[in-house]
Structure formats: C-alpha cells, structure tokens
Amino acid sequence: MIGDADGERDCEEALRAIYLFLDHEMPMADREKVQMHLDDCFPCLEAYEFESELKAVIASKCKEDVPEHLYERVRMSLQIELETSEIDGEKSEKAE
Ligand SMILES: [Zn+2]
C-alpha cells in the first residue's frame, strides 16, 4: 500500500499512546483513535496486550506484599548485570 509510511508513523504514535491508554491518562477522543488503530493493526494490538498483561502482573505483584529485600535483590542483580557488561566491554578491548 502507498500509505505504508503513514501507517508506520501511526504505529509509533499508537505504541507511545498505549502507555497513556493503559494508565487511563488519555482523553476519550484519543482513546478511541488508539482503539481504532489497535482494531486493525495486529502488531500494535499484540504490543498492547503484552503491555496490559505486564501491567496486570506488576499490579497484582504489588498488591501482594513484596518484601523489601526482594526489590533490593532485583535491583542489585540488574546493577551487576549492567556493570558486568561494561567490564566485559573493557576486557574485550584490552584483550587485543
Ligand atoms: Zn500499528
């Protein structure tokens, strides 16, 4: 289709809008526009469903009492992962 480029721009906007959509921080008129896009754009619909499931999971996890140390562990392991990948980068440079 000729309008493909526009379609892609619509998708970018739709994907950005999904977050607002899910947070209910979007005016009704805009919600309808996003909903219409999701109705005939499967990739965006999939992204929307993924985000909404993710949000539901996070919301249900937050309702349960997540122990503070679990947050800490997740945070630490993410940090370690970041640091390790940085160190790896340095190592591979020095290895030459
Ligand atoms: Zn789309």
Residues whose N, C-alpha, C, O or C-beta is under 5 A from the ligand:
A	BS01	ZN	G7 C11 A14 C41 C44
